[in-house]
């Protein structure tokens, strides 16, 4: 992975940059099992999986950087995660730093995606759901009146 990896304004560089990050994807569905073996599947929208990675921090900044990530995790605040063309708003749900020496740590991080600007609509799906419900109400009203 190239330089430019940031989490909540903290720049990871050199040894700190994770060697890889899996980008799992998913779609939320609701399955209704009906009498006679019939099924109705409702596609509810994109449901991204958490992102996780491991890395190491080395050098004079290592302890301070690990404390900064721990503070972000403890706060539960939404922070930005960016690298290359990827950009997300995330919450750190799990952070496991491992102290090795005063200037060397290893760590693993898991983040939950709050929004993904590349997903359109901020990744929340709320605006598209509002449009669908509004359209359904308009259709019902036209049938009634």
N, C-alpha and C positions, 0 to 999 in steps of 0.2 A: 504494500500500500504506500502511496506517496505521502510526502509531507503535506501539511495543511489540515490535519485532522484536529478538530476542536470539539470540546464538550463544555458547554456553559461558559465559554470564553477562555477556558484553559486550553492552551495549545500543546498538543502531544507532538513530540518530535524525536528524531533519532530512534533510540531504543524503545521509547514509550509508544510509538505508533504501532497499532495492532497489525500483525502480518496478514490477517484476513478477517472479514466479517461476513457471515452468511446472511442473506436477505430473504428469509422465508416469507411466503405470501399465503393468504388464505381468503376464503369467502364465507361469510356467515350464512347458514341456511337453516330454515325451520322445516322439519319434516312432519307432516300429518299422516298418520297411518289410519286409513279408512276401512270400513267394513268391506269384506270381500277381497282384501289384499291390495286394494288401490292405495296409492300414495299421492299426496300433493306436496310438492317441494317449493317452498317460497325462498327465492334468492333475496337476502336481506342487505347485501352490499359487502364491500371489501372489509376484511377483518385481519389486519396485519398481525403477524406473530411478533413476539418480543425479539429484539436484537440482542446478541451477546457476543462478547469477545474477551480475549485474554491478552495480556501484554506485560511489559516490565518498565519500571521507572529506574533510571540510573543517574547518578550525578548529585550535585549539591542541591538541586530543586526537588529531588525524589520525595523526601518526607513531606515537604510543603505541598507538593502536587497531590499526594495521596490524602493528606488532610483536607485539601480543597474538594476533592471528589467525594470524600466521606461527608463533608458538610452539605454538598449538593444532594446526596442521597438522603441524609437525615432530614433535610428541609422538606422533601417531597415536592419541591418546586419544579415547574416545567422549565427545561433548559434546551438550548439549541445543540444539535449534533450535526456537524457538517464535515464532509471530506469530498474532494473532487467535485462531481456534479450532484452529489447527494446532500439533502438538507431535510432535517426532521426537527420537530419539537417533541421532546421526550421527557419522561420522568424516570430517574434511576430507581429501579425497584430492588436491585441487589448489587452490593459492592463488596468484594472480598479481597482486601489487600493482605499481602503476606510479607512481613518484614524479614529481610535476609541479613542486611548490614545497614549501617547508617545511611549509606548512599545507594542502596540497591533494594528494590521491592519487586515483587510480582503481584499481579492483580487479575481479577475477572470482574466484569461488569455485565449486568443485564438491564436493559431499558425497555420501557413500554412506550410505543409510539402514540403520541397524543394527536399529532397532525402530520400529514405528509403532503406538502404542497404539490407534488407531482401527481397525486391521486385525483386532483381536481376537487374544488369545493372544500379545501382544507383537510380532506380525509375524514371529516366527521359524518358526512352523508346527511346531515340535518336539513340542509337546504333542498336537496333532491327529495327527501321524504316529505317535506312541507309541500313541495310542488305536486307530488303524487296525491297526497291527501286532499289538497285544494282542488285538483282535477276531478277526483272521485266525488267530492261534495257538489261540485258544479254539475256533474253528470246526473247525480241523484236529484238535485233541485230541478233540472230540466225535465226529468221524467215525472216528477210530482206535479209540477205546475204547467 
